[in-house]
Amino acid sequence: MLQEFLIAVLKAGLPVALASYGLIWWALKNDHLGNAARVKEAEREIKRVAKERAGDKKKGKGKKGDPLHNKWLAFGGGFYGVVGLLTYAVVELGEIRDFFAQFNGLGGLIAAISPNLIIGFFVDALKNFIVAIAWPVYWMSDIRSDYIWIWFVVAYGGYWLGARYALHQTQK
């Protein structure tokens, strides 16, 4: 069980901690989260901003700019959003790798460009978004362990530590 914990820290806790630190630090530095001093306050502000952005998008006033931050909010922000964003990145990067691996160089790629290829590319991106929203199912099927709960606890711990450190850094 100790070995499982250490593997979970390296493969789940550390990436989630780094991503949550970066996202929350950026949001605080750009004054998107007000004066949040605790993780709970930051999460409350994240939910507020996500709802605000969703309302603006419905009214046609969607904010342009930082696509990474917008994607995080599209996944719900907070812990769920961080893991959703990381899942999306893992799935998308795997798809991109597989996409380019099927061609024999740049010439093969250029020869294969067609409307079907482009439409398929967008359909796959939508599928990957859905997979990322349902990230618990994705990771439970990907992680082979008798102690799957360790992975979720470690991931949440990484989120909390990353968020807490971002809050600490911006309060200096």
DOVO-801396 format. One line per 8 residues: their letters; for each residue x, y, z of C-alpha. Coordinates in Angstrom, 1 decimal, decimal comma. Each point is the difference from the previous one (the first is absolute). Layout:
a = X Y Z; ...
END
This chain:
mlqeflia = 0,0 0,0 0,0; 2,9 2,4 0,7; 1,3 -0,7 -3,6; -3,4 0,8 -1,4; -0,1 3,3 2,0; 3,4 1,0 -1,3; -1,0 -0,7 -3,6; -3,2 1,9 0,5
vlkaglpv = 1,9 3,0 1,3; 2,3 0,0 -3,0; -2,7 -0,7 -2,7; -3,0 1,8 1,5; 0,8 2,2 3,0; 3,0 1,9 -1,5; -1,7 0,8 -3,4; -3,2 1,1 1,7
alasygli = 1,9 2,1 2,5; 2,0 1,7 -2,7; -3,1 0,6 -2,2; -2,1 1,4 2,9; 2,9 2,2 1,2; 0,4 1,5 -3,5; -3,7 0,5 -0,7; -0,8 1,5 3,4
wwalkndh = 3,1 2,1 0,1; -0,8 1,4 -3,4; -3,6 0,7 0,9; 1,1 1,8 3,2; 2,7 2,0 -1,8; -2,6 1,1 -2,5; -2,5 0,9 2,7; -2,6 -2,5 -1,1
lgnaarvk = -0,5 -1,4 3,5; -0,2 3,1 2,1; 1,7 -0,1 3,4; -0,3 -3,7 0,6; 2,3 -1,0 2,9; -1,1 -3,6 0,5; -0,6 -2,9 -2,4; -3,7 0,0 0,8
eaereikr = -0,3 3,7 -0,8; 2,0 -0,5 -3,3; -2,4 -2,9 -0,9; -3,0 2,2 0,7; 1,5 2,7 -2,3; 0,8 -2,6 -2,7; -3,6 -1,1 0,0; -1,2 3,6 -0,2
vakeragd = 2,3 0,8 -2,9; -1,0 -3,2 -1,8; -3,7 0,8 0,3; 0,7 3,6 -1,1; 1,9 -1,2 -3,1; -2,7 -2,5 -0,8; -2,6 2,8 0,2; 2,1 2,3 -2,1
kkkgkgkk = 0,5 -2,7 -2,6; -3,8 -0,6 -0,3; -0,5 3,7 -0,5; 2,7 0,1 -2,7; 2,4 2,0 2,2; 2,5 -2,9 0,5; 3,4 1,2 1,1; 2,9 -0,5 -2,4
gdplhnkw = 3,5 -0,7 1,0; 1,6 -2,6 2,2; -1,4 -3,3 -1,5; 1,6 -2,1 2,7; -1,7 1,8 2,8; -3,3 0,0 -2,0; 0,3 -3,8 -0,5; 0,6 -0,5 3,7
lafgggfy = -3,2 2,0 0,8; -1,8 -1,9 -2,7; 0,8 -3,2 1,9; -1,5 1,6 3,1; 3,1 1,5 1,6; 1,3 -1,2 3,4; 1,3 -3,5 0,4; -2,4 -1,6 -2,5
gvvgllty = 1,0 2,6 -2,6; 3,7 -0,5 0,6; -0,2 -3,8 -0,4; -2,4 0,5 -3,0; 2,5 2,3 -1,6; 2,9 -2,4 0,6; -2,0 -2,9 -1,3; -0,9 2,0 -3,1
avvelgei = 3,7 0,8 -0,5; 1,0 -3,7 0,4; -2,7 -1,2 -2,4; 0,6 2,7 -2,6; 3,7 -0,4 0,0; -0,4 -3,7 -0,5; -2,4 0,6 -2,9; 2,4 2,5 -1,6
rdffaqfn = 2,9 -2,4 0,3; -2,1 -2,8 -1,5; -1,3 2,3 -2,7; 3,5 0,9 -1,2; 1,4 -3,5 0,4; -2,4 -1,3 -2,7; 1,6 2,0 -2,8; 3,3 -0,6 -1,7
glggliaa = 1,5 3,5 0,6; -1,3 3,4 -1,0; -0,8 -1,1 -3,6; -2,3 -2,7 1,3; -1,8 2,5 2,2; -0,4 2,5 -2,8; -1,3 -2,7 -2,3; -2,6 -1,1 2,6
ispnliig = -1,5 3,4 0,6; -3,7 -0,1 -0,8; -3,3 1,3 1,3; -0,5 -3,4 1,7; 3,3 0,2 1,8; -0,8 3,5 1,3; -3,5 -0,9 1,1; 1,4 -3,1 1,7
ffvdalkn = 2,5 2,1 1,8; -2,8 2,2 1,5; -2,1 -3,0 0,8; 2,9 -1,6 1,9; 0,6 3,3 1,9; -3,7 0,0 1,1; 0,3 -3,7 1,1; 3,2 0,8 1,9
fivaiawp = -1,8 2,9 1,7; -2,8 -2,4 1,1; 2,6 -2,5 1,3; 1,7 2,8 2,0; -3,3 1,0 1,6; -0,5 -3,6 1,0; 3,6 -0,3 1,3; -0,8 -2,2 3,0
vywmsdir = -1,2 -2,8 -2,4; 3,0 0,5 -2,2; 2,6 -0,2 2,8; -1,8 -2,9 1,8; 0,3 -2,0 -3,2; 3,6 1,1 -0,6; 1,4 -0,6 3,5; 0,5 -3,6 0,8
sdyiwiwf = 0,0 -0,2 3,8; -1,7 -1,5 3,0; 0,4 3,4 1,7; -1,6 2,4 -2,5; -1,2 2,1 2,9; 3,7 0,9 0,8; 0,3 1,5 -3,5; -3,0 2,3 0,6
vvayggyw = 1,1 1,0 3,5; 3,5 0,8 -1,3; -1,4 1,9 -3,0; -2,2 2,1 2,3; 2,9 0,5 2,4; 2,1 1,2 -2,9; -2,8 2,4 -1,0; -0,3 1,4 3,5
lgaryalh = 3,7 0,4 0,5; 0,5 1,7 -3,4; -3,0 2,4 0,6; 1,3 0,7 3,6; 3,5 0,8 -1,3; -1,4 2,3 -2,7; -2,0 1,8 2,6; 3,0 0,3 2,2
qtqk = 2,2 1,3 -2,8; -2,4 2,7 -1,1; -0,6 1,3 3,6; 3,7 0,9 0,3
END
